[in-house]
Amino acid sequence: MIKIDRKFTDELIKTAQASPRRRINYNFHKELSDTLQRMLNIMNKDTYVQPHKHENPDKREAFIILKGKVLVIEFDNSGNIAEYILLDRTQDNYGCEIAPGTWHTIICLEDNSIIYEVKDGPYIQKTDKQFAAWAPKEDDKSCLEYNTALIQKLNFKL
């Protein structure tokens, strides 16, 4: 049995806080070839996940909030917001599933947020994600400004 409790996640939170990306994944699957990828994403507010989609092969992806607040946004092909949900247990918004081939991102709104992610496998780095050309790359200096602009478009308070 793998237990996901405070003792387990506290160590992961420390690692995420010290990470240059300000987030980490903890994989429960043992092999990248596993057809069901299961992981925890531990995130802080000053991290950026470039909008992307999973196709060729198509992959579903689901997020379930365990701690904190995380905004999940879907986009159309031009980068316009198509759908969103604020994952927040205190608002009874527990999770969502992203359809294959759908542009999306996740934005952390509360430090030390934890989401449980399930995604079709296998994981092949070269083909796992197709990144949106209309959004900043992860190492771009404007990436956090991009997150802020999305949050403001949706009238969320920072």
C-alpha positions in Angstrom: 0.0 0.0 0.0 1.2 3.5 -0.9 0.0 6.0 1.7 -0.4 9.6 0.8 -0.4 11.3 4.1 1.1 14.5 5.7 4.4 12.8 6.6 4.9 11.7 3.0 3.9 15.0 1.4 5.8 17.2 3.9 9.1 15.9 2.5 7.9 16.4 -1.1 6.9 20.0 -0.3 10.4 20.8 1.0 11.9 19.4 -2.2 9.5 21.4 -4.4 10.3 24.6 -2.5 14.0 24.1 -3.1 13.6 23.2 -6.8 14.5 25.9 -9.4 11.2 25.1 -11.1 9.3 25.5 -7.8 7.5 22.2 -8.4 8.2 18.5 -8.5 6.5 15.3 -9.7 6.6 12.2 -7.6 5.8 9.2 -9.8 4.0 6.2 -8.4 4.4 4.2 -11.6 7.7 2.3 -11.7 8.4 2.4 -15.4 8.0 5.2 -17.9 6.4 2.5 -20.2 3.5 2.0 -17.8 0.2 2.5 -19.6 -1.2 4.3 -16.6 1.0 7.2 -15.3 0.2 8.2 -11.7 1.9 11.0 -9.9 1.7 13.8 -7.4 2.5 17.3 -8.5 3.7 19.6 -5.7 3.6 23.2 -6.8 4.3 26.7 -5.6 2.7 30.0 -6.9 5.9 31.0 -8.8 6.0 28.0 -11.1 4.9 27.9 -14.8 3.5 25.1 -16.8 3.6 26.0 -20.5 0.2 25.3 -22.2 0.4 22.0 -24.0 -1.6 19.1 -25.3 -1.2 15.4 -25.5 -1.7 13.8 -28.9 -0.1 11.3 -31.2 -0.6 9.3 -29.2 -3.7 10.8 -27.7 -3.7 10.9 -23.9 -6.3 11.7 -21.3 -5.2 13.5 -18.1 -7.0 13.9 -14.8 -6.2 16.2 -11.9 -7.5 15.7 -8.3 -6.7 18.4 -5.7 -5.4 17.1 -2.4 -4.1 20.4 -0.9 -4.2 24.1 -1.9 -5.6 25.8 -4.9 -4.8 25.1 -8.6 -6.4 26.7 -11.6 -6.8 24.4 -14.7 -7.4 26.1 -18.0 -8.3 24.7 -21.4 -7.6 26.7 -24.5 -8.8 26.8 -28.1 -6.2 26.5 -30.9 -5.6 30.2 -30.9 -4.8 30.4 -27.2 -8.2 31.8 -26.1 -9.6 30.5 -22.8 -12.2 27.9 -23.6 -12.9 26.4 -20.2 -11.5 26.5 -16.6 -12.0 25.2 -13.1 -10.4 26.3 -9.8 -9.5 23.1 -8.0 -10.2 23.9 -4.4 -11.5 21.4 -1.8 -13.0 24.3 0.2 -15.2 25.1 -2.8 -16.1 21.5 -3.5 -14.2 21.5 -6.8 -12.1 18.3 -6.5 -10.9 17.5 -9.9 -11.2 17.5 -13.7 -10.3 15.4 -16.7 -8.7 16.9 -19.8 -9.6 15.2 -23.1 -6.9 14.1 -25.5 -5.6 16.8 -27.8 -6.8 19.7 -25.7 -4.6 22.6 -25.0 -4.3 23.2 -21.2 -2.2 24.5 -18.4 -2.3 24.4 -14.6 -1.6 27.5 -12.5 -0.8 27.2 -8.8 -2.6 29.8 -6.7 -1.5 28.7 -3.3 2.0 27.6 -2.2 2.5 23.9 -1.4 -0.5 22.8 -3.5 -0.7 19.1 -4.2 -2.6 17.5 -7.1 -2.8 13.8 -7.9 -2.4 13.3 -11.6 -3.4 10.3 -13.7 -2.5 10.2 -17.4 -2.4 7.6 -20.1 1.1 6.3 -20.7 3.6 5.4 -21.8 5.8 8.5 -21.1 8.1 9.3 -24.0 9.7 12.6 -23.5 10.0 13.6 -27.2 6.3 13.0 -27.9 4.5 13.3 -24.6 3.7 17.0 -24.9 3.2 19.4 -27.8 3.8 22.9 -26.5 1.7 25.9 -27.6 3.6 28.3 -29.8 1.3 31.1 -28.6 2.5 30.9 -25.0 5.8 31.7 -23.5 8.3 28.9 -23.1 9.1 27.7 -19.6 12.4 29.6 -19.4 11.0 32.8 -20.9 11.1 35.8 -18.5 7.5 36.6 -19.3 6.0 33.3 -18.3 4.9 34.4 -14.8 3.4 37.5 -16.3 1.5 35.3 -18.7 0.1 33.3 -15.7 -0.9 36.6 -14.0 -2.7 37.8 -17.2 -4.7 34.6 -17.4 -5.7 34.8 -13.7 -6.8 38.4 -14.2 -8.8 37.5 -17.3 -10.8 35.1 -15.1 -11.1 37.7 -12.3 -9.4 35.6 -9.7 -7.6 37.5 -6.9 -3.9 36.8 -6.5 
